[in-house]
Amino acid sequence: MPKIDSGDTAWLLVSAALVMFMTPGLAFFYGGLVRQKNVMGTIMQSFIALALISVVWVVIGYTLAFGPDKGRIIGGLSFFGLHGVGHSCPASGRSRQSYCAYQ
């Protein structure tokens, strides 16, 4: 069984944090494209979209993308709600939890 590589895991978590830090930048960019009265609404839409998409990814997105294949098109529901996604690592040497956070 392959061992989890701490360097790969650390880099995945740093990359995931950098992706999350893009949200305020995108929110400010969109806020600069609208009138002053609509800035807060536009910024909040970016943050609400990030929160909503994160919840949907954890609940069902990861299992449909990376679960065991069902008909070679979509993944099964064996990882629904991240059930069974532990610290185990496939042959890549990365933990599944850090890979899920990055994706």
GINORPE-V38818 format. One record per backbone hydrogen bond with DSSP energy under -0.5 kcal/mol. NH is the residue of the N-H (numbers start at 1). CO is the residue of the C=O. Records with the same first field share a line. If there is no record, write none. Layout:
NH->CO ; CO
This chain:
5->93
6->4
9->5
10->6
11->7
12->8
13->9
14->10
15->11
16->12
17->13
18->14
19->15
20->16
21->17
22->18 ; 19
23->20
25->21
26->22
27->23
28->24
29->25
30->26
31->27
32->28
33->29 ; 30
34->31
38->35
39->36
42->38
43->39
44->40
45->41
46->42
47->43
48->44
49->45
50->46
51->47
52->48
53->49
54->50
55->51
56->52
57->53
58->54
59->55
60->56
61->56
62->57
64->60
65->61
66->62
67->63
70->74
73->70
74->70
75->64
76->68
80->77
81->59
82->79
83->80
85->82
86->84
93->90
96->88
97->86
99->95
100->96
101->97
102->98
103->99
